[in-house]
Amino acid sequence: MFSTTLVDLFGGRAAEAVLLHLFHYGETYGRAASRDFGISLDSVQRQLDRFERAGAFVCKRQGQTLIYMWNPKSRIAKRLRDLVEVAYQGLSSEAKASLFSQRRQPRAKDKPVIR
């Protein structure tokens, strides 16, 4: 498994998972980040809640799921996103492929599958 400096800066793998997942997909929810990074759902949800209380994230309800995204009104969220971008760009392409291999958006109708 890989590790970035985000683990050291924020004190745990759950924070790293949440930040990288949100940066990659633009929005995230607890179960997706938990599944992709192999971390307990409870720790991911606690971390999402911490970032929301700090004002870096906002969330919206979609059914029973809370979808988190960067807070567009927060200056700290902008700076945090820039920091995560540096860590994200430092990941190897193999690490990105293994962590973010799950397709999150539906394929367009009649679009051919390229293998």
C-alpha positions in Angstrom: 0.0 0.0 0.0 1.2 3.5 -0.6 1.3 6.5 1.7 1.5 10.3 1.2 2.6 13.1 3.4 -1.1 13.7 4.1 -1.0 10.8 6.6 1.7 12.7 8.6 0.1 16.1 8.3 -3.4 15.0 9.3 -2.6 12.2 11.6 -4.2 9.2 9.9 -5.0 7.2 6.9 -8.7 8.1 7.1 -7.9 11.8 6.5 -5.7 10.9 3.6 -8.4 8.7 2.1 -11.1 11.3 2.4 -9.0 14.1 1.0 -7.6 12.1 -2.0 -11.0 10.6 -2.8 -12.7 14.0 -2.8 -10.0 15.5 -4.9 -10.1 12.7 -7.5 -13.9 12.5 -7.8 -15.0 16.0 -6.9 -17.5 14.7 -4.4 -17.5 11.6 -2.2 -19.4 9.7 0.4 -18.2 7.6 3.3 -18.7 4.1 1.9 -17.0 4.8 -1.4 -13.8 6.2 0.3 -13.9 3.4 2.9 -14.2 0.7 0.2 -11.5 2.1 -2.1 -8.9 2.6 0.6 -9.8 -0.4 2.7 -10.4 1.6 5.9 -13.3 1.2 8.3 -16.4 3.1 7.4 -16.7 4.6 10.9 -13.3 6.2 10.8 -14.0 7.7 7.3 -17.3 9.1 8.4 -15.8 10.7 11.5 -13.1 12.3 9.4 -15.7 13.6 6.9 -17.6 15.1 9.9 -14.5 16.8 11.2 -13.7 18.4 7.8 -17.3 19.6 7.6 -17.3 21.1 11.1 -14.0 22.9 10.2 -15.8 24.4 7.2 -13.6 22.7 4.5 -16.5 20.5 3.2 -20.2 20.9 2.7 -22.6 18.0 2.3 -25.9 17.4 0.7 -28.3 14.5 1.2 -29.0 12.2 -1.7 -31.6 9.7 -0.5 -30.0 8.3 2.7 -26.5 9.1 1.6 -24.6 12.2 2.6 -22.5 13.4 -0.4 -19.5 15.6 0.6 -17.8 18.2 -1.6 -15.4 21.1 -1.2 -16.9 24.2 0.4 -16.9 26.8 -2.4 -17.3 29.7 0.1 -14.3 28.7 2.3 -10.9 30.1 1.8 -9.4 27.3 3.9 -11.0 24.7 1.6 -9.2 26.3 -1.4 -5.8 26.1 0.3 -6.5 22.6 1.5 -7.5 21.5 -2.0 -4.2 23.0 -3.4 -2.2 21.0 -0.8 -4.0 17.8 -1.7 -3.4 18.4 -5.3 0.4 18.4 -4.6 0.1 15.1 -2.8 -2.2 13.7 -5.6 0.2 14.6 -8.3 3.0 12.9 -6.4 1.2 9.5 -6.7 2.4 7.1 -9.3 0.0 6.2 -12.1 -0.1 2.7 -10.8 -1.2 3.9 -7.3 -3.9 6.1 -8.9 -5.1 3.2 -11.1 -5.4 0.8 -8.1 -7.1 3.3 -5.8 -9.5 4.9 -8.2 -10.3 2.0 -10.5 -14.1 1.9 -9.7 -16.2 3.8 -12.2 -18.4 6.3 -10.4 -20.5 7.7 -13.3 -22.7 5.8 -15.7 -21.4 5.1 -19.2 -23.1 7.1 -22.0 -25.8 5.2 -23.9 -24.5 3.3 -26.9 -20.8 4.2 -26.0 -18.6 1.2 -27.0 -16.6 -0.5 -24.2 -12.8 -0.3 -25.0 -10.7 -3.0 -23.4 
